[in-house]
Amino acid sequence: RSGLRDGALTEREAQIYTALNEKEKAIEKLLRLRQYEEANFSVDSLERLCILRNKQLRTADAVTEEQLQTVIDDFEMLNVVGPTSRRYALLGSAYKTLSQKSTVKTKRVKALQQAAGSYHEAFQIAKQNNGNILYPLCNWLQIESLLMLIKDSTTFQWGGASLDNYSLPKLKQAYTWMDTVLRIGDGEERNLE
């Protein structure tokens, strides 16, 4: 029996619990992965752990900002492994959860800014790699629209600079991107200039 338990087996157990929608048990197994000396499990398992914990906190009644920040920090650590569109989109989702759960308006707005920045980065990576851009694009544009309503500023608008100082598309450009993706398909070869 000694030596049978390893990261690969525990990872498989977590996948089974996830498929059975037993999130608590899946999270328990995925957390255990980080304790193994021999890391013979996939980065996908670490992503899945972050996803499940974010979903768990999103639906929980009593959540601390520290709990949410831990999930955000874990997503940011995954981007050190290698930044991908998916990881940035997941980070954006975690920031959205933080915004929803925060009780202080300035913290909610700051979390929305960070979510928008993460979705923007996810969109840029997906666009460059001809990946699936619909999810990050829609979330990025929706959050930027919310921020424009919240800030109610004439300097912060479509075609100008975002609150994080990257260029926002003109509204016509955003519509063109959406039309192209819906017409051609997500993840297909396309020109979104």
N, C-alpha and C positions, 0 to 999 in steps of 0.2 A: 504494500500500500504506500510505503514511503516513496516519494518522488513522483507520484502520479499527478498530484495537484500542481498545475503550472498556469501561466498566463493564458496559454492557448485554450485550455479546458475551461477556465473561468470565463474567458471571452465568449466561448460557445454557449455556456450556461446563460450568460447575460443576453445573448442574442435570442435564446429560446424564451426567456422571461419577457423580453421586449415584444416578441411575436405574440405571446399570450396576453399582452397588455398588463403585465404585472410590473408596473414601473418601480415600485419600492424594492422588490427583489432584484430587478435588473440594475438599479442604481447601487444596491449593496454589492453586487458582484463586480460592477465596473469600478467602484471605489477600491475594492480589494486588489484590482489589477495594479494599481499604483504602488502596492507594497511588495511586489515580487522583485527579487534581485535580478532575475533574468527576464528582461522585457521582451518576451516572445509573443506579443500581441500587436494588433494593428493600431495605427493612429485613428482609424475609423472608430474604434472602441472609445477612445478619449473624446472624439466628437460626439458620439452617441451619449456618453455620460453627461456632457455639457447640455445637450439637447434635452435629455430627460429631466435634468435638474432645473433647467429653465422652465420647462412645461409644468413641472411640479410646483415651482414657486409662483408661476403665473396664476395657477388655480387655487393656491393656498390663501387662506384668510389672513393669517398673521405672518408677515414676512418682514425681515429686517433688511435695511439697505446693505448691511454687511454680507448677508447671505447672497443677495443679488450681485454685489461687487465681487464675491468669490467666483461666481459663474462667469462674470465678465472677464476677470483676470485669467481664468482658465481658457476662455476663448482667445484672449490675446496671446497666451502662451502657445496655442496651436498655430497662430500666425507666424510665430518664430520658427516653428517646424517648417513652414512654407505657406506663404499667403495664397489663398485661393478665393475664388468668388464665393464659394459655398461658406467658407469660414468667416468671411466678412459679412455675408448675409446673416449668418447665425449670430455674429456679434451684434449686428443691427437689431436683431430680434431680442437679444438680451437687454440691450439699451431701451428698447420699447417697453419691455417688462418693467425695468427700473423706473421709467417715466410713468407708467400706469400705477405703480405701487408707492411712489414717493408722495409724501404729504406736503412737501414744500414746493411752491410754484417755481421758484428759480431752479431747483434741482430737477423738476420735471422738464422744464424747457432745456436745460443743459443736457439731460439724457436724450431728449429728442434731437438736439443738434448732433450728438455723438452717434445716434442711430442713423441720421441722415448721412453723416460722413461715412459711416460703415457701409451703408447701402450704395452710396456713390462709388466707393472703392470697389465693392462687389460688382457693380455695373461696369466700371472701367476694365476690370480684369476679364469679365465675361465677354465684353465687347472685343477686347484684344484677342481672346482665345476662341472666338466664335462659339462661346458657351451659351448656356441658358440665361438670358438677360431679363426675361419678363418679370420674375419675382423681384430682383433687386431694383429694376427700373421703376416698377409700380410703387414699391415702398418708398424709394428715394423721392419720387415726385410727390407722393401723397404727404410725406412728412415735411418736405420743403414748403408745400402749400399750407400746411398747418402752421409752420413757423412764420410764414408771411402774415397769416391772420393774427397770430399772437403778437408779433412785433409791430404790426401795423405801421410799417416804415416805407417811405417812398424810395429809400436807397436800397432796400432789400427787396428785389423783385426779379421776375423772370428776365434773363438776359444780363443780369448784374452779377454781383458777388454774393455767395452764400455767407451765412454767419461765420463759417469756418474759412472764408476767403478763397474758395475754389469757384470757378465760373459756373453759373447756372445757365442752362440752355434757355434760349428764347422759347416762348410757349409754342410757337409754330414748329420749332425743332423737336420739342418733346412729343408733340402730336405726330410728327413724321416718324419718329422712332417707334412709337406705339403702333402706328399703322403698318410699318414695315414688318415688325415682329408678328403682328396678328395676320398679316397677309402671307408672309413667306413661311413663318413658323419659327419657334424658339429653338435655338441651337443650330440653326441652318446657316450656311455661308451667306453673308449679307454685307452690305455697305451701310454703315450707320454714321457716316460723316456729316 
